[in-house]
Amino acid sequence: MRLVFAGTPEPAVPSLRRLIESDKHEVVAVVTRPDAVRGRGRKVTRSPIGQLADEHGIPVFTPRKPSEPDFVEALTELAPDCCPVVAYGALLPERVLDIPRHGWINLHFSLLPAWRGAAPVQAAILAGDEYTGASTFRIEKGLDTGPVFGTLTEKIAISDTSGTLLERLAESGAHLLESTLDGVESGVVQAVPQSMDGISYAPKVEQEDGQLRWDQPALAIARRSRAVTPAPGAWTEFEGMRLKLGPVEMVEESLPERAIDVRKTGVYIGTATTAVRLTQVQPPGKRMMPALDWARGARLAPGAVVA
């Protein structure tokens, strides 16, 4: 099939790469979000999907909105058979959805109808789900409501962050997306309407969602720290500064809420239940470092607490 691939961030790269290498399909163009300021250097750069397309000489479209007349006209002229989508990051208007004869097929990183929305992997970890997965479905007007072609499951490890889990799902999901497109082309795969039971939503994770609340149980704090790693990152306040934190680990010992205890074995903070151990700390203007290195440099006073 003639494909126009839509995607933006790194998790979409395995899918585009696999379709470029496919013997059954031809990626005739790519749609991605406009170049933006990214990274510590704050330079205007192409999205990961745009960069991969450039490397293979594939035309790239970067409309600010997919409803722009010039983009709609260009897509119509390309006459794609299907438009696969992975984390594109913009809503598609109905007139654009109607252009490819097989529609737009999205790879979504959850077991639909669970965790519809922008941050399904973070939501699954935060909720303490034992399993998650990926689904391919036909995009329609509603938010991730379209009929499903196929799914895969993935166990969530106790040490998983959203970064490590999404990395695995991006690779396995690329296989699922390719097999879905193969099946759509041959006519052997049919989309099935989503169940009306088990619907849940995963809104975009904002920076404020990374704040760890020490009056919560250690389990909830640990889950949140893993869910927001690597982005937007877990954090807490200490002496008027915002400290970025790596994932925290639960321990069996207890400490008063918010109390910091520095030992040879690590840096511990009290919660509503048992304490947690910090793994890494990033003070303002510095790089992430082992928690003990931070504590030694900070020269914490007796009775120090986090906010």
C-alpha beads as a LAMMPS data file, in Angstrom:
LAMMPS data file: protein, C-alpha beads

307 atoms
306 bonds

1 atom types
1 bond types

-500.0 500.0 xlo xhi
-500.0 500.0 ylo yhi
-500.0 500.0 zlo zhi

Masses

1 110.0

Atoms # bond

1 1 1 0.000 0.000 0.000
2 1 1 0.941 3.631 -0.485
3 1 1 1.365 5.022 3.016
4 1 1 1.601 8.487 4.498
5 1 1 3.008 8.055 8.011
6 1 1 2.109 10.519 10.790
7 1 1 4.187 10.677 13.969
8 1 1 6.508 12.900 15.943
9 1 1 8.507 11.614 18.963
10 1 1 11.111 8.885 19.408
11 1 1 8.586 6.106 20.264
12 1 1 7.196 6.449 16.721
13 1 1 10.589 5.801 15.100
14 1 1 10.555 1.951 15.246
15 1 1 7.219 1.887 13.422
16 1 1 8.329 4.235 10.634
17 1 1 11.629 2.403 10.251
18 1 1 9.849 -0.942 9.968
19 1 1 7.435 0.370 7.328
20 1 1 10.265 1.929 5.328
21 1 1 11.965 -1.470 5.262
22 1 1 8.747 -3.323 4.364
23 1 1 8.520 -5.108 1.008
24 1 1 4.733 -4.769 0.951
25 1 1 4.317 -1.045 1.565
26 1 1 5.731 2.244 0.308
27 1 1 6.009 5.280 2.588
28 1 1 5.428 8.120 0.118
29 1 1 5.416 10.942 2.682
30 1 1 5.611 11.707 6.397
31 1 1 3.551 14.116 8.494
32 1 1 5.071 15.404 11.727
33 1 1 4.823 18.349 14.098
34 1 1 6.688 21.530 13.093
35 1 1 10.342 21.951 14.019
36 1 1 10.599 23.127 17.627
37 1 1 13.053 24.162 20.310
38 1 1 14.329 20.979 21.964
39 1 1 17.093 19.777 24.290
40 1 1 19.430 21.498 26.701
41 1 1 20.889 23.621 23.917
42 1 1 17.437 25.036 23.110
43 1 1 18.033 24.690 19.374
44 1 1 15.293 24.486 16.769
45 1 1 15.399 20.888 15.557
46 1 1 13.444 18.451 13.433
47 1 1 11.312 15.859 15.220
48 1 1 12.788 12.327 15.423
49 1 1 10.302 11.193 12.765
50 1 1 11.213 14.114 10.514
51 1 1 14.898 13.311 10.879
52 1 1 14.386 9.657 9.922
53 1 1 12.327 10.658 6.887
54 1 1 15.054 13.104 5.806
55 1 1 17.654 10.337 6.035
56 1 1 15.629 8.242 3.583
57 1 1 14.711 11.065 1.227
58 1 1 11.004 10.897 2.095
59 1 1 8.994 14.140 1.709
60 1 1 8.015 15.673 5.056
61 1 1 4.930 17.773 5.812
62 1 1 4.882 19.915 8.974
63 1 1 1.497 21.669 9.056
64 1 1 0.715 23.630 12.203
65 1 1 -2.778 22.205 11.864
66 1 1 -3.747 19.233 9.670
67 1 1 -6.752 21.277 8.524
68 1 1 -4.545 23.718 6.573
69 1 1 -5.792 23.840 2.954
70 1 1 -2.325 23.378 1.447
71 1 1 -1.784 20.199 3.458
72 1 1 -5.240 18.828 2.654
73 1 1 -4.609 19.443 -1.048
74 1 1 -1.161 17.835 -0.958
75 1 1 -2.457 14.763 0.873
76 1 1 -5.317 14.404 -1.588
77 1 1 -2.887 14.517 -4.518
78 1 1 -0.718 11.813 -2.926
79 1 1 -3.789 9.536 -2.813
80 1 1 -2.496 7.267 -0.011
81 1 1 -4.139 3.909 0.525
82 1 1 -3.709 4.230 4.280
83 1 1 -2.187 6.592 6.846
84 1 1 -0.583 4.868 9.857
85 1 1 -0.245 7.067 12.947
86 1 1 1.998 6.785 16.010
87 1 1 1.996 9.645 18.545
88 1 1 1.484 12.373 15.961
89 1 1 0.249 14.923 18.495
90 1 1 -2.547 16.733 16.652
91 1 1 -6.247 16.132 16.061
92 1 1 -7.214 15.143 12.522
93 1 1 -10.291 16.784 10.971
94 1 1 -12.918 14.625 9.319
95 1 1 -12.106 15.792 5.790
96 1 1 -8.524 14.590 6.302
97 1 1 -9.666 11.285 7.815
98 1 1 -11.710 10.594 4.678
99 1 1 -8.804 10.908 2.198
100 1 1 -7.105 7.452 2.406
101 1 1 -9.343 4.607 1.257
102 1 1 -8.376 2.473 4.272
103 1 1 -8.481 5.394 6.673
104 1 1 -5.971 6.358 9.363
105 1 1 -4.770 3.483 11.549
106 1 1 -3.351 4.436 14.916
107 1 1 -0.924 2.520 17.134
108 1 1 -1.905 3.382 20.703
109 1 1 0.102 2.231 23.712
110 1 1 -2.663 0.732 25.835
111 1 1 -5.224 -2.073 25.746
112 1 1 -8.208 -0.079 24.546
113 1 1 -10.660 0.980 25.827
114 1 1 -8.359 1.394 28.832
115 1 1 -6.314 4.582 28.985
116 1 1 -7.558 6.532 26.015
117 1 1 -5.680 9.797 25.662
118 1 1 -2.225 11.341 25.566
119 1 1 -0.352 9.486 28.334
120 1 1 -1.481 5.842 28.514
121 1 1 1.861 4.400 29.631
122 1 1 2.241 6.891 32.488
123 1 1 -1.353 6.253 33.555
124 1 1 -0.886 2.474 33.626
125 1 1 2.162 2.723 35.899
126 1 1 0.529 5.315 38.144
127 1 1 -2.541 3.115 38.558
128 1 1 -0.437 0.091 39.452
129 1 1 -1.621 -1.982 36.478
130 1 1 0.048 -5.388 36.246
131 1 1 -0.261 -5.488 32.455
132 1 1 -0.604 -2.990 29.652
133 1 1 -0.075 -3.298 25.914
134 1 1 -0.729 -1.710 22.537
135 1 1 -3.674 -1.538 20.170
136 1 1 -4.132 -0.679 16.514
137 1 1 -7.434 0.982 15.663
138 1 1 -9.102 3.046 12.954
139 1 1 -9.209 6.712 13.882
140 1 1 -12.618 8.329 13.979
141 1 1 -13.936 11.610 15.331
142 1 1 -13.910 10.578 19.029
143 1 1 -10.843 10.378 21.273
144 1 1 -9.317 6.917 20.688
145 1 1 -12.802 5.456 20.255
146 1 1 -12.402 3.740 16.879
147 1 1 -12.733 0.006 16.207
148 1 1 -9.704 -2.125 17.064
149 1 1 -7.752 -4.278 14.591
150 1 1 -5.300 -5.981 16.952
151 1 1 -3.631 -5.890 20.362
152 1 1 -0.565 -7.121 22.218
153 1 1 0.103 -7.359 25.949
154 1 1 3.150 -6.395 27.998
155 1 1 3.808 -7.104 31.679
156 1 1 4.779 -4.055 33.727
157 1 1 7.889 -4.769 35.799
158 1 1 8.188 -3.326 39.306
159 1 1 11.246 -1.382 38.141
160 1 1 9.662 -0.045 34.940
161 1 1 9.564 3.678 34.303
162 1 1 7.377 5.132 31.603
163 1 1 10.561 5.442 29.543
164 1 1 11.615 1.789 29.733
165 1 1 8.074 0.497 29.262
166 1 1 7.398 2.765 26.305
167 1 1 10.669 1.704 24.703
168 1 1 9.555 -1.950 24.746
169 1 1 6.063 -1.112 23.529
170 1 1 7.444 1.001 20.687
171 1 1 9.386 -1.989 19.358
172 1 1 6.675 -4.617 19.781
173 1 1 4.044 -2.138 18.611
174 1 1 5.930 -1.608 15.354
175 1 1 5.430 -5.308 14.555
176 1 1 1.743 -5.032 15.453
177 1 1 1.257 -2.001 13.210
178 1 1 2.985 -3.657 10.261
179 1 1 0.976 -6.866 10.623
180 1 1 -2.223 -4.822 10.893
181 1 1 -1.447 -2.998 7.651
182 1 1 -0.589 -6.307 5.977
183 1 1 -3.928 -7.715 7.095
184 1 1 -5.877 -4.655 6.001
185 1 1 -4.311 -4.823 2.548
186 1 1 -5.086 -8.541 2.142
187 1 1 -8.554 -8.165 3.644
188 1 1 -8.042 -10.746 6.395
189 1 1 -8.132 -8.268 9.293
190 1 1 -11.392 -6.658 10.361
191 1 1 -11.791 -3.939 12.977
192 1 1 -13.970 -4.756 15.995
193 1 1 -15.852 -2.054 17.961
194 1 1 -14.410 -1.267 21.370
195 1 1 -16.168 -2.525 24.480
196 1 1 -18.175 0.011 26.442
197 1 1 -16.812 -1.523 29.667
198 1 1 -13.447 -0.630 31.168
199 1 1 -13.143 2.813 29.578
200 1 1 -10.545 5.033 31.247
201 1 1 -8.672 8.177 30.282
202 1 1 -5.035 9.259 30.424
203 1 1 -4.673 13.034 30.063
204 1 1 -1.371 14.669 29.190
205 1 1 1.122 14.640 32.078
206 1 1 2.160 18.148 33.081
207 1 1 5.228 19.239 35.019
208 1 1 3.192 19.779 38.180
209 1 1 2.106 16.124 38.055
210 1 1 5.701 15.171 38.867
211 1 1 5.628 16.618 42.383
212 1 1 5.945 13.893 45.012
213 1 1 3.548 14.277 47.951
214 1 1 5.206 12.910 51.063
215 1 1 1.910 12.646 52.962
216 1 1 0.933 9.831 50.580
217 1 1 1.825 6.131 51.011
218 1 1 5.259 5.008 49.820
219 1 1 3.691 2.802 47.141
220 1 1 1.847 5.738 45.560
221 1 1 4.974 7.898 45.681
222 1 1 7.125 5.201 44.068
223 1 1 4.579 4.649 41.309
224 1 1 4.369 8.360 40.565
225 1 1 8.157 8.711 40.435
226 1 1 8.367 5.896 37.879
227 1 1 5.381 7.126 35.872
228 1 1 6.896 10.576 35.281
229 1 1 10.424 9.307 34.474
230 1 1 12.011 10.481 32.220
231 1 1 9.484 13.224 31.448
232 1 1 8.394 15.509 32.917
233 1 1 10.369 14.100 35.852
234 1 1 9.691 13.655 39.559
235 1 1 10.528 16.537 41.898
236 1 1 10.253 17.920 45.390
237 1 1 11.080 21.173 47.146
238 1 1 13.972 21.536 49.570
239 1 1 15.020 24.805 51.201
240 1 1 13.151 26.794 48.574
241 1 1 14.731 24.900 45.664
242 1 1 13.130 22.449 43.291
243 1 1 15.047 19.166 43.256
244 1 1 14.465 16.822 40.337
245 1 1 14.467 13.179 41.444
246 1 1 15.012 9.840 39.793
247 1 1 12.672 6.949 40.616
248 1 1 12.450 6.274 44.351
249 1 1 12.603 2.828 45.947
250 1 1 10.376 1.536 48.753
251 1 1 12.006 0.249 51.936
252 1 1 10.559 -1.376 55.049
253 1 1 11.798 1.149 57.614
254 1 1 9.713 4.066 58.856
255 1 1 10.588 7.743 59.269
256 1 1 8.539 10.818 60.150
257 1 1 6.825 12.310 57.091
258 1 1 9.160 14.501 54.992
259 1 1 12.172 13.767 57.243
260 1 1 15.497 13.183 55.433
261 1 1 17.833 10.534 56.824
262 1 1 21.300 10.164 55.281
263 1 1 23.097 6.861 55.862
264 1 1 25.896 4.918 54.244
265 1 1 23.276 2.864 52.428
266 1 1 21.489 5.850 50.913
267 1 1 19.238 8.866 51.392
268 1 1 15.817 8.124 52.874
269 1 1 12.633 10.214 53.169
270 1 1 9.640 9.513 55.375
271 1 1 6.160 9.091 53.886
272 1 1 2.684 8.350 55.229
273 1 1 3.690 4.683 55.496
274 1 1 7.244 3.365 55.182
275 1 1 10.228 5.380 53.952
276 1 1 11.528 5.576 50.402
277 1 1 15.136 5.680 49.229
278 1 1 16.224 8.285 46.710
279 1 1 18.283 7.018 43.780
280 1 1 19.281 10.216 41.977
281 1 1 18.954 13.929 42.616
282 1 1 19.384 16.904 40.286
283 1 1 19.783 20.287 42.016
284 1 1 18.988 23.441 40.009
285 1 1 21.602 24.141 37.337
286 1 1 23.431 20.833 37.828
287 1 1 23.381 17.368 36.352
288 1 1 21.618 14.368 37.824
289 1 1 23.825 12.694 40.440
290 1 1 23.658 9.810 42.933
291 1 1 21.555 10.807 45.929
292 1 1 24.416 10.269 48.399
293 1 1 26.669 12.590 46.394
294 1 1 24.000 15.260 46.540
295 1 1 23.500 14.812 50.288
296 1 1 27.231 15.100 51.001
297 1 1 27.508 18.234 48.921
298 1 1 24.397 19.798 50.432
299 1 1 25.692 19.220 53.993
300 1 1 22.223 18.607 55.327
301 1 1 21.533 19.905 58.829
302 1 1 20.046 17.592 61.490
303 1 1 16.275 17.506 61.167
304 1 1 16.281 18.509 57.485
305 1 1 12.979 17.934 55.708
306 1 1 11.553 18.205 52.219
307 1 1 8.545 20.411 51.559

Bonds

1 1 1 2
2 1 2 3
3 1 3 4
4 1 4 5
5 1 5 6
6 1 6 7
7 1 7 8
8 1 8 9
9 1 9 10
10 1 10 11
11 1 11 12
12 1 12 13
13 1 13 14
14 1 14 15
15 1 15 16
16 1 16 17
17 1 17 18
18 1 18 19
19 1 19 20
20 1 20 21
21 1 21 22
22 1 22 23
23 1 23 24
24 1 24 25
25 1 25 26
26 1 26 27
27 1 27 28
28 1 28 29
29 1 29 30
30 1 30 31
31 1 31 32
32 1 32 33
33 1 33 34
34 1 34 35
35 1 35 36
36 1 36 37
37 1 37 38
38 1 38 39
39 1 39 40
40 1 40 41
41 1 41 42
42 1 42 43
43 1 43 44
44 1 44 45
45 1 45 46
46 1 46 47
47 1 47 48
48 1 48 49
49 1 49 50
50 1 50 51
51 1 51 52
52 1 52 53
53 1 53 54
54 1 54 55
55 1 55 56
56 1 56 57
57 1 57 58
58 1 58 59
59 1 59 60
60 1 60 61
61 1 61 62
62 1 62 63
63 1 63 64
64 1 64 65
65 1 65 66
66 1 66 67
67 1 67 68
68 1 68 69
69 1 69 70
70 1 70 71
71 1 71 72
72 1 72 73
73 1 73 74
74 1 74 75
75 1 75 76
76 1 76 77
77 1 77 78
78 1 78 79
79 1 79 80
80 1 80 81
81 1 81 82
82 1 82 83
83 1 83 84
84 1 84 85
85 1 85 86
86 1 86 87
87 1 87 88
88 1 88 89
89 1 89 90
90 1 90 91
91 1 91 92
92 1 92 93
93 1 93 94
94 1 94 95
95 1 95 96
96 1 96 97
97 1 97 98
98 1 98 99
99 1 99 100
100 1 100 101
101 1 101 102
102 1 102 103
103 1 103 104
104 1 104 105
105 1 105 106
106 1 106 107
107 1 107 108
108 1 108 109
109 1 109 110
110 1 110 111
111 1 111 112
112 1 112 113
113 1 113 114
114 1 114 115
115 1 115 116
116 1 116 117
117 1 117 118
118 1 118 119
119 1 119 120
120 1 120 121
121 1 121 122
122 1 122 123
123 1 123 124
124 1 124 125
125 1 125 126
126 1 126 127
127 1 127 128
128 1 128 129
129 1 129 130
130 1 130 131
131 1 131 132
132 1 132 133
133 1 133 134
134 1 134 135
135 1 135 136
136 1 136 137
137 1 137 138
138 1 138 139
139 1 139 140
140 1 140 141
141 1 141 142
142 1 142 143
143 1 143 144
144 1 144 145
145 1 145 146
146 1 146 147
147 1 147 148
148 1 148 149
149 1 149 150
150 1 150 151
151 1 151 152
152 1 152 153
153 1 153 154
154 1 154 155
155 1 155 156
156 1 156 157
157 1 157 158
158 1 158 159
159 1 159 160
160 1 160 161
161 1 161 162
162 1 162 163
163 1 163 164
164 1 164 165
165 1 165 166
166 1 166 167
167 1 167 168
168 1 168 169
169 1 169 170
170 1 170 171
171 1 171 172
172 1 172 173
173 1 173 174
174 1 174 175
175 1 175 176
176 1 176 177
177 1 177 178
178 1 178 179
179 1 179 180
180 1 180 181
181 1 181 182
182 1 182 183
183 1 183 184
184 1 184 185
185 1 185 186
186 1 186 187
187 1 187 188
188 1 188 189
189 1 189 190
190 1 190 191
191 1 191 192
192 1 192 193
193 1 193 194
194 1 194 195
195 1 195 196
196 1 196 197
197 1 197 198
198 1 198 199
199 1 199 200
200 1 200 201
201 1 201 202
202 1 202 203
203 1 203 204
204 1 204 205
205 1 205 206
206 1 206 207
207 1 207 208
208 1 208 209
209 1 209 210
210 1 210 211
211 1 211 212
212 1 212 213
213 1 213 214
214 1 214 215
215 1 215 216
216 1 216 217
217 1 217 218
218 1 218 219
219 1 219 220
220 1 220 221
221 1 221 222
222 1 222 223
223 1 223 224
224 1 224 225
225 1 225 226
226 1 226 227
227 1 227 228
228 1 228 229
229 1 229 230
230 1 230 231
231 1 231 232
232 1 232 233
233 1 233 234
234 1 234 235
235 1 235 236
236 1 236 237
237 1 237 238
238 1 238 239
239 1 239 240
240 1 240 241
241 1 241 242
242 1 242 243
243 1 243 244
244 1 244 245
245 1 245 246
246 1 246 247
247 1 247 248
248 1 248 249
249 1 249 250
250 1 250 251
251 1 251 252
252 1 252 253
253 1 253 254
254 1 254 255
255 1 255 256
256 1 256 257
257 1 257 258
258 1 258 259
259 1 259 260
260 1 260 261
261 1 261 262
262 1 262 263
263 1 263 264
264 1 264 265
265 1 265 266
266 1 266 267
267 1 267 268
268 1 268 269
269 1 269 270
270 1 270 271
271 1 271 272
272 1 272 273
273 1 273 274
274 1 274 275
275 1 275 276
276 1 276 277
277 1 277 278
278 1 278 279
279 1 279 280
280 1 280 281
281 1 281 282
282 1 282 283
283 1 283 284
284 1 284 285
285 1 285 286
286 1 286 287
287 1 287 288
288 1 288 289
289 1 289 290
290 1 290 291
291 1 291 292
292 1 292 293
293 1 293 294
294 1 294 295
295 1 295 296
296 1 296 297
297 1 297 298
298 1 298 299
299 1 299 300
300 1 300 301
301 1 301 302
302 1 302 303
303 1 303 304
304 1 304 305
305 1 305 306
306 1 306 307
